[in-house]
Amino acid sequence: MAPKLKPSTKEYKRDRNGRMTSKWEWKHYTVASTSTDELLKYYKSPNMKRKKRVIKLELEKRNAL
């Protein structure tokens, strides 16, 4: 699986009135699916030391660094 920034979560689907149903799907927070602005914010953050290399590689791939 692709490297993740945060743990995966369950997102419950809502009906047309906005109420939650019993149906849900997984939401994965991978590096590739995160916006460039958010990745830049994570890259400059001191809290993401463990993921800094993965973030840097993705930003270089997008020509954002």
VOLO-289275 format. One record per atom (N, C-alpha, C, O, CB): residue in three letters; x negated, y negated, z negated. Coordinates in steps of 0.1 Angstrom, whole numbers, plus 5000, padded with zeros to 4 digits. Each point is the difference from the previous one (the first is absolute). Glycine has a CB too. Layout:
// VOLO-289275
ALAXYZ/...
// end
This chain:
// VOLO-289275
MET499250125000/MET500849885000/MET499149885000/MET498950004995/MET502950124993/ALA498749775017/ALA499349875001/ALA499849954986/ALA500850024991/ALA500249935032/PRO497949974975/PRO499849944987/PRO501149904996/PRO500449925008/PRO497150114996/LYS502949984983/LYS501149924996/LYS499449894990/LYS499050024993/LYS502650185009/LEU499149694998/LEU499749894991/LEU500750014987/LEU499449974989/LEU500249885030/LYS501650204981/LYS500850024988/LYS500750135001/LYS500150065011/LYS500349694987/PRO500150304991/PRO500750135000/PRO501349995008/PRO500649895001/PRO498450174977/SER501450055028/SER501350005008/SER501149994990/SER500050044988/SER499050105030/THR502149804987/THR501249984992/THR501250055008/THR500050025012/THR499049784977/LYS502150235004/LYS501350045006/LYS500849875002/LYS500249924991/LYS499750314999/GLU500649765022/GLU500949885003/GLU501450065003/GLU500250085009/GLU497949785000/TYR502950104983/TYR501350055002/TYR500749925011/TYR499949885000/TYR500250194976/LYS500750005032/LYS500749935011/LYS501349944994/LYS500550054990/LYS498650115027/ARG501349744989/ARG501249934996/ARG501150015011/ARG499750015012/ARG498949834974/ASP502750165009/ASP501050005010/ASP500349865005/ASP499349914997/ASP501750304991/ARG500149785020/ARG500249875006/ARG500549894990/ARG499949885004/ARG500650245017/ASN499949924967/ASN500449914990/ASN498849964991/ASN500149924991/ASN502250175010/GLY496549975002/GLY498949964992/GLY499750094987/GLY499149984993/GLY501249795016/ARG500650334989/ARG499950094989/ARG499050115003/ARG500050055012/ARG502349894980/MET496950114999/MET499150115002/MET500750135001/MET501050024993/MET497349854994/THR501250215022/THR500650135002/THR499150114994/THR498949964994/THR502349975027/SER499150194980/SER499150104994/SER498950055010/SER499250084997/SER502750004989/LYS498149865026/LYS499050035010/LYS498849914998/LYS500149884997/LYS501750195020/TRP497049994985/TRP498849924999/TRP499050055010/TRP500150105006/TRP500449864969/GLU498449955026/GLU498950045008/GLU498749954994/GLU500149904992/GLU501350105029/TRP497550064982/TRP498749964994/TRP499549875007/TRP500249985012/TRP499350264983/LYS499949674998/LYS499449885005/LYS498550024996/LYS499650004989/LYS502549855009/HIS497050165013/HIS498650024998/HIS499349865002/HIS500349935010/HIS499950324997/TYR498949724985/TYR499249875001/TYR498650035005/TYR499050004993/TYR502449904988/THR498550135032/THR498750035006/THR499449885005/THR500649895001/THR500250335006/VAL497949794995/VAL499249885004/VAL500449965014/VAL500149885003/VAL498050194983/ALA502250025023/ALA500449975014/ALA501449935001/ALA500249925009/ALA498450284998/SER502249834983/SER501449945001/SER500149874992/SER501149945000/SER499850295003/THR498049724991/THR500049884993/THR499749885009/THR499150015009/THR500350114970/SER501249765018/SER499749895009/SER498649954998/SER499450024989/SER503049925010/THR497049995010/THR498749955000/THR499849894989/THR499050004993/THR500850045031/ASP501249884974/ASP499949904989/ASP499950074986/ASP499349954992/ASP502149895022/GLU499450264984/GLU500050074988/GLU498750074998/GLU499550014988/GLU503050025013/LEU496950035009/LEU498850074999/LEU498849904997/LEU499250034992/LEU501650145024/LEU499349714989/LEU499049904997/LEU500149964985/LEU499049984993/LEU501049945031/LYS501250074971/LYS500249974986/LYS499550114991/LYS499349974990/LYS502749905016/TYR498250264998/TYR499550114992/TYR498550015001/TYR499350034990/TYR502850095015/TYR497349845007/TYR498550015001/TYR499349904991/TYR498950034995/TYR501550045029/LYS500249814974/LYS499449904992/LYS500350024985/LYS499449944991/LYS500849905028/SER500750254978/SER500450024986/SER499050094993/SER499550105006/SER502949885001/PRO497349994981/PRO499050084992/PRO500750134995/PRO499250094996/PRO499649714997/ASN502550215008/ASN500750134995/ASN499950115010/ASN500350124996/ASN501249734991/MET498150135025/MET500050105010/MET498650055004/MET499750035011/MET502449874998/LYS497050114981/LYS498750045002/LYS499950145007/LYS499150025009/LYS500249844972/ARG501550235014/ARG499950145006/ARG500450015014/ARG499550095007/ARG501049994970/LYS500449835028/LYS500550015013/LYS499449905010/LYS500449995011/LYS501750094979/LYS496949845005/LYS499449895008/LYS499450055013/LYS500249935010/LYS499449954968/ARG499850235022/ARG499450055012/ARG501050045011/ARG499949975011/ARG498250114975/VAL503049995009/VAL501050045010/VAL500749875005/VAL500350005012/VAL500150224975/ILE499849685005/ILE500749885004/ILE499149935010/ILE500449945010/ILE500850044968/LYS497550015019/LYS499049945009/LYS500050065014/LYS500049935010/LYS498650014970/LEU501450195020/LEU500050075013/LEU501349975008/LEU499949985012/LEU498750214978/GLU502549815004/GLU501349975007/GLU499949855005/GLU500549975011/GLU500850204974/LEU498249745007/LEU500049865004/LEU499049985012/LEU500349925009/LEU500250014968/GLU498450155023/GLU499149995011/GLU500650065013/GLU499849955011/GLU498350074973/LYS502750085014/LYS500750065011/LYS501049905006/LYS500250005013/LYS499650234977/ARG500849695002/ARG500949905005/ARG499349865004/ARG500749915004/ARG501150204981/ASN496949895014/ASN499349885002/ASN500449884992/ASN500149895004/ASN499650195019/ALA500649954964/ALA500449894991/ALA498949954991/ALA500249904993/ALA502150205007/LEU496649975000/LEU498849964991/LEU499049925009/LEU499049964995/LEU501450234989/
// end
